[in-house]
Amino acid sequence: MAAFPLNTDNPLMEENKKVDIRLLSLDEIREFFLSHGDKPFRAKQVWEWIWKKSARSFDEMSNISVATRKFLNDHFIFQSAHSSVVQASTDKTLKIAFQLCDKQLVEGVLIPSESRMTACVSSQVGCSLKCKFCATGKLGFTRNLTFSEMYDQVAIISKFAQEKYFHPLTNIVFMGMGEPLLNYENLTTAINRITSPDGLNMSPSRITVSTVGLAKMIKKLGDDEVKFNLALSLHAANDRKRSEIIPVNETNSLDKLADALKYYYSKTKNRITFEYLIISRFNDSLADAKELAEFCKNVPCKVNLIEYNVVEGTGFKKASEISVRAFAGFLESKNIIVNVRKSRGEDIAAACGQLASALNKS
Protein backbone atom coordinates (compact mmCIF):
# COMPACT_ATOMS: atom_id res chain seq x y z
CA MET A 1 0.00 0.00 0.00
CA ALA A 2 1.20 3.50 -0.73
CA ALA A 3 2.88 5.27 2.16
CA PHE A 4 0.88 8.43 2.68
CA PRO A 5 0.05 10.16 5.95
CA LEU A 6 -3.17 9.57 7.88
CA ASN A 7 -4.89 12.61 9.35
CA THR A 8 -5.98 10.94 12.59
CA ASP A 9 -5.03 9.97 16.10
CA ASN A 10 -7.58 7.15 15.90
CA PRO A 11 -6.94 4.61 18.71
CA LEU A 12 -8.93 1.86 17.00
CA MET A 13 -6.68 0.50 14.27
CA GLU A 14 -7.43 -3.15 13.60
CA GLU A 15 -4.95 -5.95 14.27
CA ASN A 16 -4.91 -6.82 10.57
CA LYS A 17 -3.46 -3.34 9.93
CA LYS A 18 -6.07 -2.41 7.37
CA VAL A 19 -6.81 1.30 7.43
CA ASP A 20 -10.30 2.74 7.92
CA ILE A 21 -10.86 4.39 4.54
CA ARG A 22 -12.94 7.11 6.15
CA LEU A 23 -9.85 8.42 7.88
CA LEU A 24 -8.31 9.35 4.53
CA SER A 25 -8.77 12.65 2.75
CA LEU A 26 -10.01 12.81 -0.82
CA ASP A 27 -6.45 13.55 -1.95
CA GLU A 28 -5.15 10.50 -0.08
CA ILE A 29 -7.73 8.24 -1.70
CA ARG A 30 -6.85 9.70 -5.09
CA GLU A 31 -3.16 9.04 -4.43
CA PHE A 32 -4.00 5.46 -3.48
CA PHE A 33 -5.72 4.82 -6.81
CA LEU A 34 -2.94 6.50 -8.77
CA SER A 35 -0.25 4.51 -6.97
CA HIS A 36 -2.03 1.31 -8.02
CA GLY A 37 -2.43 2.31 -11.65
CA ASP A 38 -6.13 3.17 -11.47
CA LYS A 39 -8.02 6.25 -12.61
CA PRO A 40 -8.08 9.22 -10.18
CA PHE A 41 -11.82 9.80 -10.72
CA ARG A 42 -12.44 6.62 -8.71
CA ALA A 43 -11.55 8.60 -5.60
CA LYS A 44 -14.46 11.01 -6.07
CA GLN A 45 -16.84 8.10 -6.61
CA VAL A 46 -15.70 6.40 -3.40
CA TRP A 47 -15.71 9.69 -1.47
CA GLU A 48 -19.31 10.43 -2.41
CA TRP A 49 -20.43 6.94 -1.46
CA ILE A 50 -18.79 7.33 1.95
CA TRP A 51 -19.89 10.85 2.90
CA LYS A 52 -22.87 11.71 0.68
CA LYS A 53 -24.59 8.33 0.61
CA SER A 54 -23.31 7.09 3.99
CA ALA A 55 -22.15 3.73 2.62
CA ARG A 56 -21.07 1.18 5.24
CA SER A 57 -19.35 -1.24 2.89
CA PHE A 58 -17.73 -1.29 -0.51
CA ASP A 59 -20.41 -3.72 -1.72
CA GLU A 60 -22.92 -0.84 -1.60
CA MET A 61 -20.92 1.13 -4.18
CA SER A 62 -22.93 -0.04 -7.16
CA ASN A 63 -21.33 2.16 -9.83
CA ILE A 64 -17.88 0.77 -9.06
CA SER A 65 -16.79 -2.52 -10.64
CA VAL A 66 -16.84 -5.71 -8.59
CA ALA A 67 -13.09 -6.10 -9.12
CA THR A 68 -12.39 -2.60 -7.77
CA ARG A 69 -14.66 -3.18 -4.78
CA LYS A 70 -12.80 -6.40 -3.98
CA PHE A 71 -9.50 -4.57 -4.31
CA LEU A 72 -10.70 -1.90 -1.87
CA ASN A 73 -11.87 -4.59 0.54
CA ASP A 74 -8.39 -6.09 0.45
CA HIS A 75 -6.83 -2.80 1.56
CA PHE A 76 -9.38 -0.98 3.72
CA ILE A 77 -12.06 -1.40 6.34
CA PHE A 78 -15.01 0.60 7.62
CA GLN A 79 -14.87 1.16 11.38
CA SER A 80 -18.51 2.04 11.67
CA ALA A 81 -20.87 2.64 14.56
CA HIS A 82 -23.99 0.50 14.40
CA SER A 83 -27.35 0.93 16.09
CA SER A 84 -27.53 -1.73 18.77
CA VAL A 85 -30.70 -1.07 20.77
CA VAL A 86 -33.61 1.25 20.01
CA GLN A 87 -36.15 2.32 22.63
CA ALA A 88 -39.32 4.27 21.88
CA SER A 89 -40.87 6.73 24.30
CA THR A 90 -44.60 7.30 24.65
CA ASP A 91 -43.96 10.77 23.17
CA LYS A 92 -42.32 9.16 20.06
CA THR A 93 -38.78 10.08 21.08
CA LEU A 94 -36.34 7.34 20.10
CA LYS A 95 -33.21 6.50 22.09
CA ILE A 96 -30.58 4.64 20.12
CA ALA A 97 -27.61 2.79 21.56
CA PHE A 98 -24.65 2.79 19.17
CA GLN A 99 -22.08 0.03 19.36
CA LEU A 100 -18.64 1.18 18.30
CA CYS A 101 -16.01 -1.01 16.68
CA ASP A 102 -14.21 -1.54 20.01
CA LYS A 103 -17.51 -2.64 21.63
CA GLN A 104 -17.94 0.61 23.55
CA LEU A 105 -21.44 2.07 23.60
CA VAL A 106 -22.82 5.58 23.35
CA GLU A 107 -26.37 6.86 23.07
CA GLY A 108 -28.13 9.23 20.72
CA VAL A 109 -31.70 10.48 20.55
CA LEU A 110 -34.21 11.31 17.80
CA ILE A 111 -36.64 13.97 19.00
CA PRO A 112 -39.65 14.48 16.71
CA SER A 113 -41.93 17.47 16.90
CA GLU A 114 -44.45 19.15 14.63
CA SER A 115 -41.92 21.35 12.88
CA ARG A 116 -38.59 19.68 13.63
CA MET A 117 -36.84 16.35 13.57
CA THR A 118 -33.81 16.69 15.83
CA ALA A 119 -30.84 14.36 16.32
CA CYS A 120 -29.05 14.58 19.67
CA VAL A 121 -25.62 12.99 19.31
CA SER A 122 -22.69 12.13 21.56
CA SER A 123 -19.08 13.25 21.25
CA GLN A 124 -17.34 11.08 23.88
CA VAL A 125 -17.68 7.71 25.54
CA GLY A 126 -18.58 8.93 29.02
CA CYS A 127 -17.47 12.31 30.33
CA SER A 128 -14.72 13.59 32.61
CA LEU A 129 -16.44 16.74 33.90
CA LYS A 130 -18.64 15.13 36.59
CA CYS A 131 -21.52 17.62 36.60
CA LYS A 132 -23.65 16.76 39.62
CA PHE A 133 -26.99 16.68 37.79
CA CYS A 134 -25.86 14.48 34.89
CA ALA A 135 -25.96 10.69 34.61
CA THR A 136 -23.23 10.64 31.95
CA GLY A 137 -20.74 12.22 34.36
CA LYS A 138 -21.13 9.25 36.68
CA LEU A 139 -19.66 6.96 34.02
CA GLY A 140 -16.26 8.63 33.95
CA PHE A 141 -14.35 9.15 30.71
CA THR A 142 -13.29 6.33 28.37
CA ARG A 143 -12.31 7.97 25.08
CA ASN A 144 -13.17 10.54 22.44
CA LEU A 145 -15.32 9.55 19.51
CA THR A 146 -13.77 9.78 16.06
CA PHE A 147 -15.32 12.18 13.59
CA SER A 148 -16.69 9.23 11.60
CA GLU A 149 -18.44 7.86 14.71
CA MET A 150 -20.17 11.21 15.21
CA TYR A 151 -21.11 11.28 11.53
CA ASP A 152 -22.48 7.72 11.84
CA GLN A 153 -24.85 8.75 14.61
CA VAL A 154 -26.28 11.50 12.44
CA ALA A 155 -26.60 9.25 9.37
CA ILE A 156 -28.30 6.48 11.33
CA ILE A 157 -30.66 8.81 13.20
CA SER A 158 -31.52 10.49 9.90
CA LYS A 159 -32.49 7.10 8.49
CA PHE A 160 -34.72 6.43 11.52
CA ALA A 161 -36.40 9.82 10.98
CA GLN A 162 -37.24 8.91 7.41
CA GLU A 163 -38.29 5.33 8.13
CA LYS A 164 -40.28 5.91 11.33
CA TYR A 165 -41.73 9.37 10.78
CA PHE A 166 -41.36 9.93 7.00
CA HIS A 167 -39.64 13.23 7.68
CA PRO A 168 -36.07 14.36 6.98
CA LEU A 169 -33.74 15.33 9.77
CA THR A 170 -33.91 19.10 10.31
CA ASN A 171 -31.60 19.79 13.27
CA ILE A 172 -28.58 18.34 15.02
CA VAL A 173 -27.54 19.07 18.59
CA PHE A 174 -24.26 17.91 20.08
CA MET A 175 -25.85 17.58 23.51
CA GLY A 176 -25.44 13.85 24.09
CA MET A 177 -22.75 12.09 26.06
CA GLY A 178 -19.49 13.97 26.57
CA GLU A 179 -18.13 17.52 26.35
CA PRO A 180 -17.81 18.34 22.63
CA LEU A 181 -15.15 21.03 23.06
CA LEU A 182 -12.81 18.50 24.69
CA ASN A 183 -12.92 16.64 21.36
CA TYR A 184 -12.54 19.72 19.22
CA GLU A 185 -10.77 18.44 16.10
CA ASN A 186 -13.03 15.41 15.67
CA LEU A 187 -16.09 17.55 16.38
CA THR A 188 -15.29 20.17 13.77
CA THR A 189 -14.26 17.56 11.21
CA ALA A 190 -17.55 15.71 11.76
CA ILE A 191 -19.51 18.93 11.29
CA ASN A 192 -17.55 19.64 8.12
CA ARG A 193 -18.55 16.22 6.74
CA ILE A 194 -22.16 16.78 7.76
CA THR A 195 -22.42 20.25 6.22
CA SER A 196 -20.27 19.80 3.12
CA PRO A 197 -22.02 19.75 -0.30
CA ASP A 198 -20.26 16.44 -0.97
CA GLY A 199 -21.37 15.20 2.47
CA LEU A 200 -24.83 15.35 4.06
CA ASN A 201 -25.17 18.99 2.94
CA MET A 202 -26.95 20.17 6.11
CA SER A 203 -26.89 23.86 6.93
CA PRO A 204 -24.55 24.78 9.81
CA SER A 205 -27.32 27.05 11.07
CA ARG A 206 -29.23 23.85 11.88
CA ILE A 207 -26.44 22.53 14.10
CA THR A 208 -25.89 23.45 17.75
CA VAL A 209 -22.89 22.52 19.88
CA SER A 210 -23.47 22.56 23.62
CA THR A 211 -20.63 23.11 26.07
CA VAL A 212 -20.54 23.16 29.84
CA GLY A 213 -18.28 26.19 29.52
CA LEU A 214 -14.59 25.98 28.56
CA ALA A 215 -13.51 29.58 28.05
CA LYS A 216 -10.35 28.81 26.06
CA MET A 217 -12.20 26.59 23.61
CA ILE A 218 -15.08 29.05 23.21
CA LYS A 219 -12.51 31.61 22.11
CA LYS A 220 -11.10 29.07 19.66
CA LEU A 221 -14.57 28.71 18.15
CA GLY A 222 -14.46 32.46 17.64
CA ASP A 223 -11.00 32.36 16.10
CA ASP A 224 -12.22 29.66 13.71
CA GLU A 225 -15.31 31.77 12.92
CA VAL A 226 -17.56 28.74 13.05
CA LYS A 227 -20.95 28.88 11.36
CA PHE A 228 -22.82 26.52 13.67
CA ASN A 229 -24.62 27.62 16.84
CA LEU A 230 -23.26 27.62 20.37
CA ALA A 231 -25.19 26.74 23.52
CA LEU A 232 -23.76 27.20 27.01
CA SER A 233 -25.00 24.92 29.79
CA LEU A 234 -25.22 27.66 32.39
CA HIS A 235 -27.65 26.33 35.05
CA ALA A 236 -26.67 28.99 37.60
CA ALA A 237 -25.55 32.60 37.21
CA ASN A 238 -23.41 32.93 40.31
CA ASP A 239 -20.10 31.18 40.79
CA ARG A 240 -20.86 29.59 44.16
CA LYS A 241 -23.93 27.73 42.91
CA ARG A 242 -22.47 26.94 39.53
CA SER A 243 -19.30 25.47 41.03
CA GLU A 244 -21.45 23.34 43.31
CA ILE A 245 -23.00 21.50 40.37
CA ILE A 246 -20.39 22.08 37.63
CA PRO A 247 -16.87 21.47 39.01
CA VAL A 248 -15.13 22.87 35.91
CA ASN A 249 -16.54 26.29 36.85
CA GLU A 250 -13.73 26.51 39.42
CA THR A 251 -11.33 27.15 36.54
CA ASN A 252 -13.86 28.63 34.11
CA SER A 253 -15.63 31.25 36.19
CA LEU A 254 -18.58 33.27 34.97
CA ASP A 255 -16.32 36.29 34.40
CA LYS A 256 -14.02 34.20 32.20
CA LEU A 257 -16.99 32.76 30.34
CA ALA A 258 -18.51 36.20 29.80
CA ASP A 259 -15.21 37.40 28.35
CA ALA A 260 -14.98 34.32 26.07
CA LEU A 261 -18.58 34.70 24.90
CA LYS A 262 -18.06 38.37 24.03
CA TYR A 263 -15.00 37.42 22.01
CA TYR A 264 -16.88 34.58 20.29
CA TYR A 265 -19.77 36.89 19.40
CA SER A 266 -17.43 39.58 18.07
CA LYS A 267 -15.99 37.02 15.64
CA THR A 268 -19.12 35.12 14.60
CA LYS A 269 -22.13 37.40 15.27
CA ASN A 270 -23.98 34.23 16.33
CA ARG A 271 -26.55 34.63 19.10
CA ILE A 272 -25.71 32.38 22.08
CA THR A 273 -28.21 30.06 23.74
CA PHE A 274 -28.05 29.72 27.51
CA GLU A 275 -29.36 26.37 28.69
CA TYR A 276 -30.74 26.45 32.20
CA LEU A 277 -31.87 23.28 33.97
CA ILE A 278 -34.38 24.58 36.48
CA ILE A 279 -34.07 22.59 39.73
CA SER A 280 -36.41 22.81 42.68
CA ARG A 281 -35.09 24.83 45.65
CA PHE A 282 -31.69 25.20 44.03
CA ASN A 283 -31.84 27.63 41.09
CA ASP A 284 -35.56 28.33 40.60
CA SER A 285 -36.11 31.49 42.68
CA LEU A 286 -36.66 35.03 41.42
CA ALA A 287 -33.27 35.92 42.88
CA ASP A 288 -31.77 33.28 40.57
CA ALA A 289 -33.76 34.72 37.66
CA LYS A 290 -32.39 38.19 38.40
CA GLU A 291 -28.81 36.86 38.35
CA LEU A 292 -29.48 35.13 35.04
CA ALA A 293 -31.01 38.29 33.55
CA GLU A 294 -27.90 40.22 34.58
CA PHE A 295 -25.61 37.62 32.96
CA CYS A 296 -27.67 37.79 29.76
CA LYS A 297 -26.56 41.41 29.33
CA ASN A 298 -23.11 40.21 28.27
CA VAL A 299 -24.07 39.06 24.76
CA PRO A 300 -27.07 38.75 22.46
CA CYS A 301 -28.71 35.57 23.64
CA LYS A 302 -31.80 33.53 24.28
CA VAL A 303 -32.58 31.25 27.23
CA ASN A 304 -33.82 27.68 27.10
CA LEU A 305 -35.39 26.79 30.44
CA ILE A 306 -35.17 23.01 30.65
CA GLU A 307 -37.21 20.83 32.97
CA TYR A 308 -34.93 18.87 35.26
CA ASN A 309 -35.06 15.16 34.49
CA VAL A 310 -34.57 12.99 37.54
CA VAL A 311 -31.22 11.21 37.75
CA GLU A 312 -30.90 8.63 40.50
CA GLY A 313 -28.55 9.57 43.32
CA THR A 314 -28.39 13.32 42.66
CA GLY A 315 -31.04 14.37 45.19
CA PHE A 316 -32.29 17.02 42.74
CA LYS A 317 -35.97 17.44 41.90
CA LYS A 318 -37.94 19.05 39.10
CA ALA A 319 -39.08 22.63 39.80
CA SER A 320 -42.82 23.24 40.07
CA GLU A 321 -44.76 24.64 37.12
CA ILE A 322 -45.52 27.74 39.19
CA SER A 323 -41.80 28.36 39.75
CA VAL A 324 -41.00 27.79 36.08
CA ARG A 325 -43.72 30.19 34.92
CA ALA A 326 -42.61 32.87 37.39
CA PHE A 327 -38.97 32.43 36.39
CA ALA A 328 -39.75 32.63 32.67
CA GLY A 329 -42.09 35.58 33.21
CA PHE A 330 -39.40 37.57 34.99
CA LEU A 331 -36.91 36.99 32.16
CA GLU A 332 -39.49 37.97 29.58
CA SER A 333 -40.18 41.16 31.52
CA LYS A 334 -36.52 42.02 30.88
CA ASN A 335 -37.02 41.50 27.13
CA ILE A 336 -35.10 38.22 27.11
CA ILE A 337 -36.19 35.54 24.64
CA VAL A 338 -37.23 32.48 26.67
CA ASN A 339 -38.22 28.99 25.56
CA VAL A 340 -39.48 26.50 28.13
CA ARG A 341 -38.37 23.04 27.07
CA LYS A 342 -40.55 20.19 28.24
CA SER A 343 -38.93 16.82 28.90
CA ARG A 344 -38.88 14.45 25.95
CA GLY A 345 -38.14 10.75 26.33
CA GLU A 346 -37.96 10.84 30.11
CA ASP A 347 -39.70 7.44 30.41
CA ILE A 348 -36.80 5.78 28.53
CA ALA A 349 -34.03 7.87 30.19
CA ALA A 350 -33.47 9.75 26.93
CA ALA A 351 -34.06 13.25 28.29
CA CYS A 352 -31.48 15.94 28.97
CA GLY A 353 -28.88 14.77 31.50
CA GLN A 354 -30.08 11.17 31.54
CA LEU A 355 -27.86 9.59 28.87
CA ALA A 356 -25.61 7.09 30.58
CA SER A 357 -26.09 3.90 28.61
CA ALA A 358 -27.00 1.23 31.11
CA LEU A 359 -25.46 -1.13 28.56
CA ASN A 360 -22.05 0.41 29.24
CA LYS A 361 -22.38 -0.53 32.89
CA SER A 362 -23.40 -4.14 32.27
C-alpha positions in Angstrom: 0.0 0.0 0.0 1.2 3.5 -0.7 2.9 5.3 2.2 0.9 8.4 2.7 0.0 10.2 6.0 -3.2 9.6 7.9 -4.9 12.6 9.3 -6.0 10.9 12.6 -5.0 10.0 16.1 -7.6 7.1 15.9 -6.9 4.6 18.7 -8.9 1.9 17.0 -6.7 0.5 14.3 -7.4 -3.2 13.6 -5.0 -5.9 14.3 -4.9 -6.8 10.6 -3.5 -3.3 9.9 -6.1 -2.4 7.4 -6.8 1.3 7.4 -10.3 2.7 7.9 -10.9 4.4 4.5 -12.9 7.1 6.2 -9.9 8.4 7.9 -8.3 9.4 4.5 -8.8 12.7 2.8 -10.0 12.8 -0.8 -6.5 13.5 -2.0 -5.2 10.5 -0.1 -7.7 8.2 -1.7 -6.9 9.7 -5.1 -3.2 9.0 -4.4 -4.0 5.5 -3.5 -5.7 4.8 -6.8 -2.9 6.5 -8.8 -0.3 4.5 -7.0 -2.0 1.3 -8.0 -2.4 2.3 -11.6 -6.1 3.2 -11.5 -8.0 6.2 -12.6 -8.1 9.2 -10.2 -11.8 9.8 -10.7 -12.4 6.6 -8.7 -11.5 8.6 -5.6 -14.5 11.0 -6.1 -16.8 8.1 -6.6 -15.7 6.4 -3.4 -15.7 9.7 -1.5 -19.3 10.4 -2.4 -20.4 6.9 -1.5 -18.8 7.3 1.9 -19.9 10.8 2.9 -22.9 11.7 0.7 -24.6 8.3 0.6 -23.3 7.1 4.0 -22.1 3.7 2.6 -21.1 1.2 5.2 -19.3 -1.2 2.9 -17.7 -1.3 -0.5 -20.4 -3.7 -1.7 -22.9 -0.8 -1.6 -20.9 1.1 -4.2 -22.9 0.0 -7.2 -21.3 2.2 -9.8 -17.9 0.8 -9.1 -16.8 -2.5 -10.6 -16.8 -5.7 -8.6 -13.1 -6.1 -9.1 -12.4 -2.6 -7.8 -14.7 -3.2 -4.8 -12.8 -6.4 -4.0 -9.5 -4.6 -4.3 -10.7 -1.9 -1.9 -11.9 -4.6 0.5 -8.4 -6.1 0.5 -6.8 -2.8 1.6 -9.4 -1.0 3.7 -12.1 -1.4 6.3 -15.0 0.6 7.6 -14.9 1.2 11.4 -18.5 2.0 11.7 -20.9 2.6 14.6 -24.0 0.5 14.4 -27.4 0.9 16.1 -27.5 -1.7 18.8 -30.7 -1.1 20.8 -33.6 1.2 20.0 -36.1 2.3 22.6 -39.3 4.3 21.9 -40.9 6.7 24.3 -44.6 7.3 24.7 -44.0 10.8 23.2 -42.3 9.2 20.1 -38.8 10.1 21.1 -36.3 7.3 20.1 -33.2 6.5 22.1 -30.6 4.6 20.1 -27.6 2.8 21.6 -24.7 2.8 19.2 -22.1 0.0 19.4 -18.6 1.2 18.3 -16.0 -1.0 16.7 -14.2 -1.5 20.0 -17.5 -2.6 21.6 -17.9 0.6 23.6 -21.4 2.1 23.6 -22.8 5.6 23.4 -26.4 6.9 23.1 -28.1 9.2 20.7 -31.7 10.5 20.5 -34.2 11.3 17.8 -36.6 14.0 19.0 -39.7 14.5 16.7 -41.9 17.5 16.9 -44.4 19.1 14.6 -41.9 21.4 12.9 -38.6 19.7 13.6 -36.8 16.3 13.6 -33.8 16.7 15.8 -30.8 14.4 16.3 -29.1 14.6 19.7 -25.6 13.0 19.3 -22.7 12.1 21.6 -19.1 13.3 21.3 -17.3 11.1 23.9 -17.7 7.7 25.5 -18.6 8.9 29.0 -17.5 12.3 30.3 -14.7 13.6 32.6 -16.4 16.7 33.9 -18.6 15.1 36.6 -21.5 17.6 36.6 -23.7 16.8 39.6 -27.0 16.7 37.8 -25.9 14.5 34.9 -26.0 10.7 34.6 -23.2 10.6 32.0 -20.7 12.2 34.4 -21.1 9.2 36.7 -19.7 7.0 34.0 -16.3 8.6 33.9 -14.4 9.1 30.7 -13.3 6.3 28.4 -12.3 8.0 25.1 -13.2 10.5 22.4 -15.3 9.6 19.5 -13.8 9.8 16.1 -15.3 12.2 13.6 -16.7 9.2 11.6 -18.4 7.9 14.7 -20.2 11.2 15.2 -21.1 11.3 11.5 -22.5 7.7 11.8 -24.8 8.7 14.6 -26.3 11.5 12.4 -26.6 9.2 9.4 -28.3 6.5 11.3 -30.7 8.8 13.2 -31.5 10.5 9.9 -32.5 7.1 8.5 -34.7 6.4 11.5 -36.4 9.8 11.0 -37.2 8.9 7.4 -38.3 5.3 8.1 -40.3 5.9 11.3 -41.7 9.4 10.8 -41.4 9.9 7.0 -39.6 13.2 7.7 -36.1 14.4 7.0 -33.7 15.3 9.8 -33.9 19.1 10.3 -31.6 19.8 13.3 -28.6 18.3 15.0 -27.5 19.1 18.6 -24.3 17.9 20.1 -25.8 17.6 23.5 -25.4 13.9 24.1 -22.7 12.1 26.1 -19.5 14.0 26.6 -18.1 17.5 26.3 -17.8 18.3 22.6 -15.2 21.0 23.1 -12.8 18.5 24.7 -12.9 16.6 21.4 -12.5 19.7 19.2 -10.8 18.4 16.1 -13.0 15.4 15.7 -16.1 17.5 16.4 -15.3 20.2 13.8 -14.3 17.6 11.2 -17.6 15.7 11.8 -19.5 18.9 11.3 -17.5 19.6 8.1 -18.6 16.2 6.7 -22.2 16.8 7.8 -22.4 20.3 6.2 -20.3 19.8 3.1 -22.0 19.7 -0.3 -20.3 16.4 -1.0 -21.4 15.2 2.5 -24.8 15.3 4.1 -25.2 19.0 2.9 -26.9 20.2 6.1 -26.9 23.9 6.9 -24.5 24.8 9.8 -27.3 27.1 11.1 -29.2 23.9 11.9 -26.4 22.5 14.1 -25.9 23.4 17.8 -22.9 22.5 19.9 -23.5 22.6 23.6 -20.6 23.1 26.1 -20.5 23.2 29.8 -18.3 26.2 29.5 -14.6 26.0 28.6 -13.5 29.6 28.0 -10.4 28.8 26.1 -12.2 26.6 23.6 -15.1 29.1 23.2 -12.5 31.6 22.1 -11.1 29.1 19.7 -14.6 28.7 18.2 -14.5 32.5 17.6 -11.0 32.4 16.1 -12.2 29.7 13.7 -15.3 31.8 12.9 -17.6 28.7 13.1 -21.0 28.9 11.4 -22.8 26.5 13.7 -24.6 27.6 16.8 -23.3 27.6 20.4 -25.2 26.7 23.5 -23.8 27.2 27.0 -25.0 24.9 29.8 -25.2 27.7 32.4 -27.6 26.3 35.0 -26.7 29.0 37.6 -25.6 32.6 37.2 -23.4 32.9 40.3 -20.1 31.2 40.8 -20.9 29.6 44.2 -23.9 27.7 42.9 -22.5 26.9 39.5 -19.3 25.5 41.0 -21.5 23.3 43.3 -23.0 21.5 40.4 -20.4 22.1 37.6 -16.9 21.5 39.0 -15.1 22.9 35.9 -16.5 26.3 36.8 -13.7 26.5 39.4 -11.3 27.2 36.5 -13.9 28.6 34.1 -15.6 31.3 36.2 -18.6 33.3 35.0 -16.3 36.3 34.4 -14.0 34.2 32.2 -17.0 32.8 30.3 -18.5 36.2 29.8 -15.2 37.4 28.3 -15.0 34.3 26.1 -18.6 34.7 24.9 -18.1 38.4 24.0 -15.0 37.4 22.0 -16.9 34.6 20.3 -19.8 36.9 19.4 -17.4 39.6 18.1 -16.0 37.0 15.6 -19.1 35.1 14.6 -22.1 37.4 15.3 -24.0 34.2 16.3 -26.6 34.6 19.1 -25.7 32.4 22.1 -28.2 30.1 23.7 -28.1 29.7 27.5 -29.4 26.4 28.7 -30.7 26.5 32.2 -31.9 23.3 34.0 -34.4 24.6 36.5 -34.1 22.6 39.7 -36.4 22.8 42.7 -35.1 24.8 45.6 -31.7 25.2 44.0 -31.8 27.6 41.1 -35.6 28.3 40.6 -36.1 31.5 42.7 -36.7 35.0 41.4 -33.3 35.9 42.9 -31.8 33.3 40.6 -33.8 34.7 37.7 -32.4 38.2 38.4 -28.8 36.9 38.3 -29.5 35.1 35.0 -31.0 38.3 33.6 -27.9 40.2 34.6 -25.6 37.6 33.0 -27.7 37.8 29.8 -26.6 41.4 29.3 -23.1 40.2 28.3 -24.1 39.1 24.8 -27.1 38.8 22.5 -28.7 35.6 23.6 -31.8 33.5 24.3 -32.6 31.2 27.2 -33.8 27.7 27.1 -35.4 26.8 30.4 -35.2 23.0 30.7 -37.2 20.8 33.0 -34.9 18.9 35.3 -35.1 15.2 34.5 -34.6 13.0 37.5 -31.2 11.2 37.7 -30.9 8.6 40.5 -28.6 9.6 43.3 -28.4 13.3 42.7 -31.0 14.4 45.2 -32.3 17.0 42.7 -36.0 17.4 41.9 -37.9 19.1 39.1 -39.1 22.6 39.8 -42.8 23.2 40.1 -44.8 24.6 37.1 -45.5 27.7 39.2 -41.8 28.4 39.7 -41.0 27.8 36.1 -43.7 30.2 34.9 -42.6 32.9 37.4 -39.0 32.4 36.4 -39.8 32.6 32.7 -42.1 35.6 33.2 -39.4 37.6 35.0 -36.9 37.0 32.2 -39.5 38.0 29.6 -40.2 41.2 31.5 -36.5 42.0 30.9 -37.0 41.5 27.1 -35.1 38.2 27.1 -36.2 35.5 24.6 -37.2 32.5 26.7 -38.2 29.0 25.6 -39.5 26.5 28.1 -38.4 23.0 27.1 -40.5 20.2 28.2 -38.9 16.8 28.9 -38.9 14.4 25.9 -38.1 10.8 26.3 -38.0 10.8 30.1 -39.7 7.4 30.4 -36.8 5.8 28.5 -34.0 7.9 30.2 -33.5 9.8 26.9 -34.1 13.3 28.3 -31.5 15.9 29.0 -28.9 14.8 31.5 -30.1 11.2 31.5 -27.9 9.6 28.9 -25.6 7.1 30.6 -26.1 3.9 28.6 -27.0 1.2 31.1 -25.5 -1.1 28.6 -22.0 0.4 29.2 -22.4 -0.5 32.9 -23.4 -4.1 32.3 
